[in-house]
Amino acid sequence: MPEAASRLHRFAEQLLGVPLPMRIRAWDGSQAGPPGAPTLVVRNRRALRRLLWKPGELGLARAWVAGDLDIEGDFYAALDLLSGLVWEREEDTRSLVDALRDPGARASVRGLVKMAGLPVPPSPPREEVPRHRVRRHTKRTDKRAVSHHYDVGNDFYRLVLGPSMVYSCAYWQTPDAATTLEDAQRDKLDLICRKLALTPGLRLLDVGCGWGSLAVHAAREHGVRVVGVTLSQEQATYARKRVAEEGLTDRVEIRVQDYRDVSDGPFDAVSSVGMAEHVGSEQYLAYARDLYALLRPGGRLLNHQIARRPQSDEDAYSLDGFIDAYVFPDGELAPVGTTVTHLEQAGFEVRDVESIREHYALTLRRWVTALEADWARAQQLTSPGRARVWRLYMAACALAFERNRLGVNQVLAVRTSGAGASGMPLRARTWN
């Protein structure tokens, strides 16, 4: 009888219709595939059942999070190969339909079913978010989504993010070890402050303030008064402690509050860093209008946001299955052009757009390195499944930024006066 790995390798090639450029090691110890290639480890038959019941990304994600699948060798190279074989092919569902018309492919599916054993669908890993038929992006569902993502322990985030506790794209001088993550994050925070033209006495609203890094930096280095809002209780607790330790309680207020409930404007500046991805396409224009209303005339908005590539049919856009189920429920990405349009529709004048896509790839790789360097502790601080979620999520995103499948942009906008005055210098990029 053929060994399990050889059979799996053959079945995969028949279903994909292309050579499989990875090795497979199966639960019986057998191996098959190109020597020296990254190895997909199939630890048990349950992995097959997960893939058969949920073909594609979600089935792979469940098997990975549960530990039924693993990768040995170059992790990034393996994900790059899987991206081309699975994720990108899912954009054209006809490829699977066409494959199943082939008698050999149908025989492969029958072979996989036979190898999988019991036909009972495995339960999803406990890290998966239960999906309910509810309206997305209400205050209640947004708070629940934020809690799932952020309220997993500040110690875990410190392990990954480092002392800066900044969970967004850093701003790098060089791509090598000459620039530390902490230096790059400090430079990003200061870049934002310079773009907003913060000076002592001005009032800043930091929407989605995280663990308070930008609020503390802006108050300490630029002398502004800051209101930071977050929906995460754990983030707020950590941020308030930092503010107190820095002696900035007279200048920084951290609130557990939805941005839609902020009513004590106007502010001189608003920052939104890594927040707008979670607003939702249906709510984005309202979000932009809310921020516009909170600014004084001449006030600036710095919107730092991940973007996806535009699709030929934008109505066909759907949430990423893995991200939605395991990382950030209801998170939505938009092309940068859509973001700019919504800001302008809300009344803003967009003055500058800076792409820092490559910077996020560098940042994510540093986070992955930190996670892998203290892997045992990371699992203790959360759970083995959640640690695996984060490793896959961050590494796959690093590749997506490197391959220009994702981008990240800082959009600087201003609420002009009634007479059209922007308060901007004639040569705008004075922050460089």
C-alpha positions as CSV (number, residue, x, y, z in Angstrom):
1,M,0.0,0.0,0.0
2,P,1.5,3.4,-0.9
3,E,2.7,5.5,2.1
4,A,0.4,8.3,3.2
5,A,2.7,11.2,2.1
6,S,3.0,9.9,-1.4
7,R,-0.7,9.5,-1.8
8,L,-1.4,13.0,-0.3
9,H,1.2,14.6,-2.6
10,R,-0.3,12.9,-5.7
11,F,-3.9,13.8,-4.6
12,A,-2.8,17.5,-4.1
13,E,-1.2,17.7,-7.6
14,Q,-4.3,16.2,-9.2
15,L,-6.6,18.6,-7.5
16,L,-4.4,21.7,-8.1
17,G,-3.6,20.7,-11.7
18,V,0.1,21.9,-11.1
19,P,3.2,20.3,-9.5
20,L,3.2,20.7,-5.7
21,P,6.5,22.5,-4.9
22,M,6.4,21.4,-1.3
23,R,7.3,18.3,0.6
24,I,4.7,16.5,2.7
25,R,5.4,14.5,5.8
26,A,2.4,12.5,7.0
27,W,1.4,11.0,10.4
28,D,2.9,7.7,9.5
29,G,6.4,9.3,9.1
30,S,6.4,9.0,5.4
31,Q,7.6,11.9,3.2
32,A,7.2,12.9,-0.4
33,G,8.0,15.9,-2.6
34,P,11.0,17.9,-3.8
35,P,14.1,17.4,-1.6
36,G,15.0,20.6,0.3
37,A,11.7,22.2,-0.2
38,P,9.6,23.5,2.8
39,T,7.7,20.7,4.4
40,L,4.0,20.6,5.1
41,V,3.5,18.3,8.1
42,V,0.2,16.5,8.3
43,R,0.1,15.3,11.9
44,N,-3.1,13.3,11.8
45,R,-6.1,12.4,9.7
46,R,-8.2,15.1,11.4
47,A,-6.3,17.6,9.2
48,L,-7.8,15.9,6.2
49,R,-11.3,16.0,7.6
50,R,-11.0,19.7,8.3
51,L,-9.9,20.3,4.7
52,L,-12.7,18.2,3.3
53,W,-15.4,19.8,5.4
54,K,-14.1,23.4,4.8
55,P,-12.0,23.3,1.6
56,G,-9.6,26.3,1.1
57,E,-8.5,28.9,3.5
58,L,-10.8,28.3,6.5
59,G,-10.1,24.5,6.5
60,L,-6.3,25.2,6.4
61,A,-6.6,27.8,9.1
62,R,-8.5,25.5,11.4
63,A,-6.0,22.7,10.9
64,W,-3.1,25.1,11.5
65,V,-4.6,26.7,14.6
66,A,-5.4,23.2,16.1
67,G,-1.9,22.0,15.4
68,D,-3.1,19.3,12.9
69,L,-0.9,21.0,10.3
70,D,2.6,22.4,10.7
71,I,5.4,23.8,8.5
72,E,9.1,22.9,8.7
73,G,11.8,24.8,6.9
74,D,11.6,28.4,5.7
75,F,8.2,29.6,7.0
76,Y,8.0,32.5,4.7
77,A,8.9,30.5,1.6
78,A,6.2,27.9,2.6
79,L,3.5,30.6,3.0
80,D,4.5,32.2,-0.3
81,L,4.1,28.8,-2.1
82,L,0.7,28.2,-0.3
83,S,-0.4,31.7,-1.2
84,G,0.0,31.0,-4.9
85,L,-1.5,27.5,-4.6
86,V,-4.5,28.2,-2.4
87,W,-5.3,31.8,-1.5
88,E,-4.7,33.4,-4.9
89,R,-6.5,30.5,-6.7
90,E,-9.5,31.0,-4.5
91,E,-10.1,34.3,-6.4
92,D,-11.2,32.1,-9.3
93,T,-13.5,29.5,-8.0
94,R,-13.9,28.1,-11.5
95,S,-10.5,26.5,-11.2
96,L,-11.8,24.0,-8.5
97,V,-15.0,23.3,-10.5
98,D,-13.0,22.6,-13.6
99,A,-10.6,20.4,-11.7
100,L,-13.5,18.3,-10.3
101,R,-14.7,17.6,-13.9
102,D,-11.5,15.5,-14.3
103,P,-12.1,11.8,-13.4
104,G,-8.6,11.7,-11.8
105,A,-9.4,14.7,-9.6
106,R,-12.7,13.1,-8.5
107,A,-10.8,9.9,-7.7
108,S,-8.4,12.0,-5.6
109,V,-11.2,13.4,-3.6
110,R,-12.6,9.9,-3.0
111,G,-9.1,8.8,-2.0
112,L,-8.8,11.7,0.5
113,V,-12.2,10.9,2.0
114,K,-11.1,7.3,2.5
115,M,-7.8,8.4,4.1
116,A,-9.6,10.9,6.4
117,G,-11.5,8.2,8.2
118,L,-14.5,9.1,10.3
119,P,-16.8,11.4,8.3
120,V,-17.7,13.5,11.4
121,P,-16.7,17.2,11.0
122,P,-14.1,18.2,13.6
123,S,-15.1,21.0,16.0
124,P,-13.5,24.4,15.2
125,P,-10.6,25.4,17.5
126,R,-11.7,27.4,20.5
127,E,-9.9,30.4,19.2
128,E,-12.3,30.8,16.3
129,V,-14.9,33.5,16.7
130,P,-18.5,32.1,16.6
131,R,-20.3,33.7,13.7
132,H,-23.9,35.0,14.3
133,R,-26.2,36.6,11.9
134,V,-26.1,40.1,13.3
135,R,-25.5,43.5,11.9
136,R,-21.8,44.4,11.7
137,H,-20.2,47.5,13.1
138,T,-22.7,48.5,15.7
139,K,-21.2,49.8,18.9
140,R,-21.9,46.5,20.6
141,T,-20.3,44.3,17.9
142,D,-17.3,46.6,17.4
143,K,-16.6,46.4,21.1
144,R,-16.8,42.6,21.0
145,A,-14.5,42.5,18.0
146,V,-12.0,44.8,19.7
147,S,-12.1,42.7,22.9
148,H,-11.4,39.5,20.9
149,H,-8.3,41.0,19.3
150,Y,-6.8,43.1,22.1
151,D,-8.0,41.7,25.4
152,V,-5.7,38.7,25.3
153,G,-3.1,39.9,27.7
154,N,-0.8,43.0,27.7
155,D,2.2,40.8,28.5
156,F,1.7,38.9,25.2
157,Y,1.5,42.1,23.2
158,R,4.7,43.4,24.9
159,L,6.5,40.2,24.0
160,V,5.5,40.7,20.3
161,L,5.6,44.5,20.0
162,G,8.5,45.2,22.3
163,P,8.8,48.1,24.8
164,S,7.2,50.7,22.5
165,M,3.9,48.8,22.6
166,V,3.0,50.3,19.2
167,Y,0.7,48.0,17.1
168,S,1.0,49.7,13.7
169,C,3.6,50.1,10.9
170,A,6.9,51.5,12.1
171,Y,9.0,54.0,10.0
172,W,12.4,52.7,9.2
173,Q,15.7,54.5,8.3
174,T,17.3,51.3,7.1
175,P,16.0,47.7,6.6
176,D,18.8,46.1,8.7
177,A,19.6,45.7,12.3
178,A,21.1,49.2,12.4
179,T,17.6,50.5,13.2
180,T,15.9,48.9,16.1
181,L,12.1,48.4,16.2
182,E,11.9,50.9,19.1
183,D,13.7,53.5,17.1
184,A,11.5,53.0,14.1
185,Q,8.3,53.2,16.1
186,R,9.5,56.4,17.8
187,D,10.3,57.9,14.4
188,K,6.8,56.9,13.2
189,L,5.1,58.6,16.2
190,D,7.2,61.7,15.7
191,L,6.4,61.7,11.9
192,I,2.7,61.8,12.8
193,C,3.1,64.6,15.2
194,R,5.0,66.7,12.7
195,K,2.4,66.0,10.0
196,L,-0.2,67.3,12.4
197,A,1.9,70.3,13.2
198,L,1.5,69.7,17.0
199,T,2.7,72.5,19.2
200,P,2.4,73.2,22.9
201,G,-1.2,73.8,24.1
202,L,-3.0,72.3,21.1
203,R,-5.6,69.6,21.7
204,L,-5.3,66.2,20.0
205,L,-7.9,63.4,19.8
206,D,-6.2,60.0,19.3
207,V,-8.9,57.6,17.9
208,G,-8.1,54.0,18.7
209,C,-5.2,55.0,21.0
210,G,-4.0,51.5,21.7
211,W,-1.7,51.3,24.7
212,G,-1.2,55.0,24.7
213,S,2.1,55.3,22.9
214,L,1.2,58.2,20.6
215,A,-0.7,60.0,23.3
216,V,2.3,59.9,25.6
217,H,4.8,60.8,22.9
218,A,2.7,63.8,21.7
219,A,2.2,65.1,25.2
220,R,5.8,64.6,26.3
221,E,7.6,65.7,23.2
222,H,5.2,68.2,21.7
223,G,3.4,69.6,24.7
224,V,-0.1,69.0,23.5
225,R,-3.2,67.9,25.5
226,V,-4.5,64.5,24.4
227,V,-7.7,62.6,24.6
228,G,-7.2,59.0,23.7
229,V,-10.1,56.6,23.1
230,T,-10.2,52.8,22.9
231,L,-12.8,50.1,23.2
232,S,-10.3,47.8,25.0
233,Q,-10.3,47.8,28.8
234,E,-6.9,46.1,28.9
235,Q,-5.4,48.7,26.6
236,A,-6.9,51.6,28.6
237,T,-5.6,50.2,31.9
238,Y,-2.1,49.8,30.5
239,A,-2.2,53.3,28.8
240,R,-3.3,55.0,32.0
241,K,-0.5,53.4,33.9
242,R,2.0,54.7,31.4
243,V,0.5,58.2,31.5
244,A,0.8,58.2,35.3
245,E,4.4,56.9,35.2
246,E,5.4,59.7,32.8
247,G,3.8,62.3,35.0
248,L,1.4,63.3,32.2
249,T,-2.0,62.9,33.9
250,D,-2.6,66.6,33.6
251,R,-2.2,66.5,29.8
252,V,-3.4,63.0,28.8
253,E,-6.8,61.4,29.3
254,I,-7.5,57.8,28.3
255,R,-11.1,56.8,27.9
256,V,-12.8,53.5,27.2
257,Q,-15.2,55.1,24.7
258,D,-16.5,54.7,21.1
259,Y,-15.3,57.4,18.8
260,R,-19.0,58.0,17.9
261,D,-19.6,59.1,21.5
262,V,-16.9,61.7,21.7
263,S,-18.7,65.0,22.2
264,D,-16.2,67.4,23.7
265,G,-14.7,68.9,20.5
266,P,-13.5,70.8,18.8
267,F,-9.9,69.5,18.7
268,D,-7.0,71.0,16.9
269,A,-5.9,67.7,15.4
270,V,-7.1,64.1,15.1
271,S,-5.0,61.0,14.7
272,S,-6.4,57.7,13.6
273,V,-3.7,55.0,13.4
274,G,-4.7,51.5,12.5
275,M,-8.2,52.2,13.5
276,A,-10.1,52.9,10.3
277,E,-9.7,49.3,9.1
278,H,-12.3,48.3,11.7
279,V,-14.9,50.9,10.9
280,G,-16.5,49.0,8.0
281,S,-17.4,50.2,4.5
282,E,-21.0,51.0,5.3
283,Q,-19.9,53.2,8.2
284,Y,-16.8,54.8,6.7
285,L,-18.4,58.0,5.5
286,A,-20.2,58.5,8.8
287,Y,-16.8,57.9,10.5
288,A,-15.2,60.5,8.4
289,R,-18.0,63.0,9.0
290,D,-17.7,62.4,12.8
291,L,-14.0,63.2,12.7
292,Y,-14.6,66.2,10.6
293,A,-17.2,67.5,13.0
294,L,-14.7,67.1,15.9
295,L,-12.1,69.3,14.3
296,R,-11.9,73.1,14.4
297,P,-11.5,74.9,11.1
298,G,-7.9,74.6,10.1
299,G,-7.5,71.4,12.1
300,R,-5.7,68.4,10.6
301,L,-6.5,64.7,10.4
302,L,-3.8,62.0,10.1
303,N,-5.4,58.8,8.9
304,H,-2.9,55.8,8.9
305,Q,-4.7,52.9,7.3
306,I,-4.0,49.5,5.6
307,A,-5.3,49.3,2.0
308,R,-6.1,46.5,-0.4
309,R,-5.8,46.5,-4.1
310,P,-8.9,47.5,-6.0
311,Q,-11.0,44.7,-7.6
312,S,-12.6,44.8,-11.0
313,D,-15.9,44.1,-9.3
314,E,-15.9,45.9,-5.9
315,D,-19.3,44.5,-5.0
316,A,-17.7,41.0,-5.0
317,Y,-15.3,42.0,-2.1
318,S,-15.6,39.7,0.9
319,L,-13.9,39.6,4.3
320,D,-10.8,37.4,4.5
321,G,-11.9,34.1,6.0
322,F,-8.9,33.5,8.3
323,I,-8.7,37.1,9.5
324,D,-12.5,37.3,10.1
325,A,-12.6,34.0,12.0
326,Y,-9.4,34.3,14.1
327,V,-7.8,37.7,14.1
328,F,-10.1,40.7,13.8
329,P,-13.8,39.9,13.2
330,D,-15.6,42.2,10.8
331,G,-12.3,44.0,9.8
332,E,-12.6,45.4,6.3
333,L,-10.0,46.9,3.9
334,A,-10.6,49.4,1.1
335,P,-8.5,50.8,-1.7
336,V,-6.7,54.0,-0.8
337,G,-8.7,55.8,-3.5
338,T,-11.9,54.9,-1.8
339,T,-10.6,56.2,1.5
340,V,-9.6,59.5,-0.1
341,T,-13.0,59.8,-1.7
342,H,-14.8,59.3,1.5
343,L,-12.7,61.8,3.4
344,E,-13.4,64.4,0.7
345,Q,-17.1,63.6,0.7
346,A,-17.1,64.3,4.4
347,G,-15.7,67.7,3.8
348,F,-12.0,67.3,4.2
349,E,-9.4,68.6,1.8
350,V,-6.8,65.8,1.3
351,R,-3.3,67.4,1.3
352,D,-0.9,64.5,1.3
353,V,-0.8,60.7,0.8
354,E,2.3,58.8,1.7
355,S,2.6,55.1,1.0
356,I,4.8,53.2,3.5
357,R,4.1,49.7,2.4
358,E,7.6,48.3,2.6
359,H,7.9,49.7,6.1
360,Y,5.1,47.4,7.3
361,A,6.7,44.3,5.9
362,L,9.8,45.1,7.9
363,T,7.8,45.8,11.0
364,L,5.9,42.5,10.7
365,R,9.0,40.5,10.2
366,R,10.4,42.0,13.4
367,W,7.3,41.1,15.3
368,V,7.4,37.5,14.0
369,T,11.0,37.2,15.1
370,A,10.2,38.4,18.6
371,L,7.3,35.9,18.8
372,E,9.4,33.0,17.6
373,A,12.3,33.9,19.9
374,D,10.1,33.4,23.0
375,W,7.6,30.9,21.6
376,A,7.1,28.8,24.8
377,R,6.3,31.9,26.8
378,A,4.0,33.3,24.1
379,Q,1.9,30.1,24.3
380,Q,1.8,30.3,28.1
381,L,0.6,33.9,28.0
382,T,-2.3,33.2,25.6
383,S,-2.8,29.7,24.3
384,P,-0.9,27.5,21.8
385,G,-3.7,28.0,19.2
386,R,-3.7,31.8,19.6
387,A,0.1,32.0,19.3
388,R,-0.1,30.0,16.1
389,V,-2.8,32.4,14.8
390,W,-0.5,35.3,15.4
391,R,2.5,33.6,13.8
392,L,0.6,32.8,10.6
393,Y,-1.2,36.1,10.5
394,M,1.9,38.3,10.8
395,A,4.1,36.3,8.5
396,A,1.4,36.1,5.8
397,C,0.8,39.8,6.1
398,A,4.5,40.5,5.8
399,L,4.5,38.7,2.5
400,A,1.3,40.5,1.3
401,F,2.9,43.8,1.9
402,E,6.1,42.8,0.2
403,R,4.2,41.4,-2.9
404,N,2.0,44.6,-3.1
405,R,-1.1,42.7,-2.3
406,L,-1.6,45.0,0.6
407,G,-0.5,48.6,1.2
408,V,-0.5,51.1,4.0
409,N,-0.9,54.8,3.7
410,Q,-0.8,58.0,5.8
411,V,-3.4,60.4,4.5
412,L,-3.1,64.0,5.8
413,A,-6.4,66.0,5.5
414,V,-7.5,69.3,6.7
415,R,-10.8,70.9,7.6
416,T,-10.5,74.2,5.8
417,S,-12.1,77.4,7.0
418,G,-15.3,78.7,5.5
419,A,-13.2,80.9,3.2
420,G,-11.1,78.0,2.2
421,A,-8.0,78.6,4.2
422,S,-6.1,75.4,5.0
423,G,-3.4,76.8,7.3
424,M,-0.9,74.6,5.4
425,P,2.5,75.9,4.2
426,L,3.0,76.4,0.5
427,R,5.5,73.6,0.5
428,A,3.6,71.0,2.4
429,R,6.2,68.4,3.3
430,T,7.9,70.4,6.0
431,W,7.9,67.3,8.3
432,N,10.6,65.5,6.2
